[in-house]
Amino acid sequence: MNMNKWLPLIAVLMLSGCATSETAYLNNGEQGLSIDCSGEANSWATCYEKADASCAGTGYRIVGTDGTPQPKESDKTLGVDVGNYKTRSVLVVCK
């Protein structure tokens, strides 16, 4: 097989991301969701959309967030943050 035909598809799959969630338990025993929406193709909005969908529209309470801080303008290349993988995660409890 010609690998050159597969490279664009692989690149698209790597850049397209989707938020994932898994059950998490807080220190007080309360059940929550840990939602990961890392990557260039995602944003914090992706995390919150996944939280809303996972909580079936009942609403949610944000317990914590974690992520890669925004780089300073002087650290960007031509005004763009190139090559840094973005990590984003949010811990929520459904209402």
C-alpha positions in Angstrom: 0.0 0.0 0.0 1.1 3.5 -0.7 1.6 5.2 2.7 1.3 8.7 1.1 -2.5 8.1 0.6 -2.9 7.4 4.3 -0.9 10.4 5.7 -3.7 13.0 5.3 -6.2 10.8 7.0 -3.9 10.0 9.9 -3.1 13.8 10.3 -6.8 14.6 10.4 -7.5 11.9 12.9 -4.7 13.1 15.1 -5.9 16.7 15.0 -9.6 16.0 15.4 -10.3 15.3 19.0 -13.2 14.6 21.1 -13.7 14.9 24.8 -13.7 11.8 26.8 -15.2 11.2 30.2 -14.8 8.6 32.9 -16.3 8.1 36.4 -14.3 9.6 39.2 -14.9 9.6 42.9 -14.2 12.7 45.1 -12.6 12.4 48.5 -16.0 12.7 50.2 -17.3 9.7 48.2 -19.4 11.7 45.8 -19.4 10.4 42.2 -18.3 12.8 39.5 -17.0 12.8 36.0 -13.5 13.5 34.9 -13.6 15.0 31.4 -10.6 15.3 29.2 -10.7 17.6 26.2 -7.0 18.0 25.5 -5.5 18.7 22.0 -5.4 21.4 19.4 -8.8 20.7 18.0 -10.6 21.1 21.4 -11.2 23.9 23.7 -12.6 24.5 27.2 -16.0 24.9 25.6 -15.7 21.2 24.4 -15.2 20.2 28.0 -18.3 22.0 29.1 -20.4 20.7 26.2 -19.3 17.1 27.1 -20.2 17.8 30.8 -23.7 19.0 29.8 -24.3 16.0 27.5 -23.0 13.5 30.1 -25.2 15.0 32.8 -28.3 14.5 30.5 -29.2 18.2 30.7 -29.7 18.2 34.5 -26.8 20.6 34.9 -23.5 20.1 36.7 -21.2 21.7 39.3 -17.5 22.2 38.4 -15.3 20.8 41.1 -11.9 21.5 39.5 -10.1 22.3 36.3 -6.5 21.6 35.1 -4.8 22.6 31.9 -1.8 23.9 30.1 -1.4 27.6 30.7 -1.6 30.0 27.8 1.9 31.0 26.5 3.1 34.6 26.6 3.0 36.5 23.3 6.8 36.5 23.3 6.8 32.7 23.3 4.6 32.4 20.2 5.9 32.0 16.6 4.3 34.7 14.4 1.6 35.1 17.0 0.7 31.4 17.1 1.4 28.8 19.7 3.0 26.2 17.5 3.9 22.7 18.6 2.7 22.8 22.2 0.2 20.1 23.1 -2.7 21.6 25.0 -4.0 19.7 28.0 -7.4 20.4 29.5 -9.5 18.5 32.0 -12.4 19.3 34.2 -14.0 17.5 37.1 -17.7 17.9 37.4 -20.6 16.5 39.5 -24.0 16.2 37.9 -26.9 17.8 39.7 
